[in-house]
Every structure is written in C-alpha cells, then in structure tokens.
C-alpha cells in the first residue's frame, strides 16, 4: 500500500509534533526530578534541624526519667536480690563439696563411713536456708501494673512518625500554584 504525498506530509508533521511533545515531556520530567531531589534535601534538613532535636528533647523530658528509674530498679534487684541468692546457692554447693571431700578423706584413711552427725547438720542447714529464702521472698514487692517505659517510648516514636507522615502529606498536597501543572497544556497559565 503506497501513501500519497499529502498523507506522507501529514504523517511527518504528526511525527514532528509527537517528537516535540516527547522532548517537552522529557524536560518536564527532568524538572520534576530536580524538584523531587530538592524536596528530599529539604526534608532531610527539616528532619535534622527540627525533628531530631525535638525528639531528643521529648525523650529527655518524658522517657529518660522512666528509663533511669528502670535501670536503677534493675540494678537494685541485681545487687540486692540476685547476687545474694546466687551467693547462697554457691555457698551451699561449696559446703556440700567440702563435706564430700571430708568424707572421701575419712574413707581413704580407713575410718569408714560415719553418718551420725549428718542428720543434725542437714536439718540445721535446711532451716537456715529456708529462713533466708523466706525473708527474701517476703521482701520482694509485687510488681506494679500499668504502662511501662517501653510503652511510653513506643508511643512517642509512633506519634513522631505520624506527625512526620502528616507533615509530608500536607507539604505534598498543599495548593501552591507554582507546583501544579496546568490542565490545558495548549493554553498559557494565568499570571
């Protein structure tokens, strides 16, 4: 099928228009990319200059006291509860070890097995350990129920993230006439 000169000329004209449109679209996309890069840079500056200091200040004001309180409570439990209990367990184990060594020495020297004094010692050690453990268990305070430091930190970060998303959406959707592309590309924008 051959085309007439008129049709070929019209097709070349249409091709030229399409190429000009394509070039203008490429320029527009390039400008949009540079605007997006600048917006990303400005958002980074805003985050660094506004959000991070505010988050640090809020953490220091609201969460840091609870974190410090939790750390001091942990230190108190470790030093006043865990270490003494572990010491009692290790001391009991060493006592058993010493008693076993004493019995081994007795057997090796030929004196035989003497179990007469162990019943009384066992009762004595058992009552001492029971008293000590019952004092420690009675001294443990019941845990308070309520919101903890981790929950407060999570709430603060959640609110900060929601505010950041809301601000980014507001910046994106606000009505700046310079940022919007005209609906009718053939008509010049109103000045």
C-alpha positions in Angstrom: 0.0 0.0 0.0 1.5 3.3 -1.0 0.7 6.6 0.6 0.0 9.8 -1.2 2.4 12.7 -0.8 -0.2 14.6 1.2 -0.6 11.7 3.7 3.2 11.3 4.0 3.5 15.0 4.7 0.7 14.8 7.3 2.4 11.8 8.9 5.8 13.6 9.0 4.1 16.6 10.6 2.4 14.4 13.2 5.7 12.7 13.8 7.4 16.0 14.4 4.7 17.1 16.8 5.0 13.8 18.7 8.8 14.3 18.9 8.4 17.9 20.2 5.8 16.7 22.7 8.2 13.9 23.8 11.1 16.3 24.2 8.9 18.8 26.2 7.7 15.9 28.4 11.4 14.8 29.0 12.2 18.4 30.1 9.2 18.4 32.4 10.1 15.0 33.9 13.7 16.3 34.4 12.4 19.4 36.2 10.1 17.3 38.3 13.0 15.1 39.3 15.1 18.1 40.3 12.1 19.4 42.3 11.9 16.0 44.0 15.6 16.0 44.8 15.4 19.4 46.3 12.3 18.4 48.3 14.2 15.3 49.6 17.1 17.5 50.6 14.8 20.0 52.3 13.0 17.2 54.1 16.4 15.9 55.3 17.3 19.3 56.6 14.0 19.6 58.3 14.5 16.2 59.9 18.0 17.1 61.0 17.2 20.6 62.2 13.7 20.2 63.6 12.6 16.6 64.2 15.7 15.1 65.7 16.3 17.8 68.3 12.6 17.8 69.2 12.7 14.0 69.6 15.8 14.2 71.8 14.2 16.9 73.9 11.0 15.0 74.3 12.9 11.8 75.1 14.9 13.6 77.7 11.8 15.3 79.2 9.4 12.3 79.3 11.1 9.0 78.7 14.6 9.4 80.2 13.3 9.6 83.8 11.4 6.3 83.4 14.4 4.7 81.7 16.7 5.9 84.5 14.2 4.6 87.1 14.0 1.2 85.3 17.8 1.0 85.3 18.1 1.8 89.0 15.4 -0.7 89.8 17.2 -3.3 87.7 20.5 -2.5 89.4 18.7 -2.7 92.8 17.2 -6.1 92.1 20.5 -7.4 90.7 22.6 -6.2 93.7 20.1 -6.8 96.5 18.2 -9.9 95.3 20.1 -11.9 92.6 23.6 -11.7 93.8 22.8 -12.7 97.5 20.7 -15.6 96.3 23.4 -16.8 93.9 25.9 -16.4 96.7 23.8 -18.6 98.9 23.5 -21.2 96.2 27.2 -21.2 95.5 28.0 -21.3 99.3 25.7 -24.3 99.8 27.3 -26.1 96.8 30.8 -25.4 98.2 29.6 -26.7 101.6 28.4 -29.9 100.0 31.7 -30.1 98.1 33.7 -29.7 101.4 31.6 -32.3 103.1 32.1 -34.7 100.3 35.9 -34.1 100.4 35.9 -34.7 104.2 34.0 -37.9 103.7 36.4 -39.0 101.0 39.4 -38.3 103.2 37.7 -40.3 106.0 37.1 -43.2 103.8 40.7 -43.1 102.3 42.2 -43.0 105.8 40.3 -46.2 106.7 38.0 -44.6 109.4 34.9 -45.8 107.5 31.6 -44.2 106.8 30.2 -42.1 109.6 26.7 -40.7 109.0 25.7 -40.0 112.6 26.2 -36.2 112.6 24.8 -35.5 109.1 21.1 -35.7 110.0 21.5 -32.9 112.6 23.7 -30.8 110.2 21.2 -31.4 107.4 18.3 -30.1 109.5 20.4 -27.1 110.6 21.5 -26.2 107.1 18.0 -26.7 105.7 16.3 -24.5 108.3 18.9 -21.7 107.8 18.4 -21.8 104.0 14.6 -21.9 104.5 14.7 -18.8 106.8 16.9 -16.9 104.4 14.9 -17.6 101.3 11.6 -16.9 103.1 12.9 -13.5 104.1 14.0 -12.7 100.5 10.7 -13.9 99.1 8.7 -11.8 101.6 10.8 -8.7 100.8 10.0 -8.9 97.1 7.4 -6.2 96.3 4.5 -7.1 94.0 5.0 -5.7 90.5 3.1 -2.6 89.7 0.6 -2.9 86.8 0.4 -0.1 84.3 2.2 1.4 81.4 5.9 0.8 81.3 8.9 2.8 79.9 9.0 0.7 76.7 5.3 1.5 76.0 5.9 5.2 76.6 8.9 5.2 74.2 6.9 3.3 71.6 4.0 5.9 71.9 6.4 8.8 71.5 8.0 7.3 68.4 4.6 6.4 66.9 3.3 10.0 67.4 6.5 11.4 65.9 6.2 9.1 62.9 2.5 10.0 62.4 3.4 13.7 62.6 6.2 13.3 60.1 3.8 11.5 57.7 1.1 14.1 58.2 3.6 16.9 57.5 4.9 15.3 54.4 1.4 14.7 53.1 0.5 18.3 53.9 3.6 19.6 52.0 2.7 17.4 49.1 -0.9 18.3 48.8 -1.0 22.0 49.7 -2.2 24.4 47.0 1.0 26.0 45.6 0.2 27.4 42.2 3.8 27.2 41.1 4.0 23.5 41.7 0.9 22.4 39.8 0.9 21.6 36.0 -1.9 23.3 34.0 -4.7 21.1 32.9 -4.7 22.5 29.4 -1.2 22.3 28.0 -2.0 24.5 25.0 -3.2 27.4 27.0 -0.7 29.6 28.8 -1.2 29.7 32.6 -2.8 32.8 34.1 -0.3 35.2 35.5 
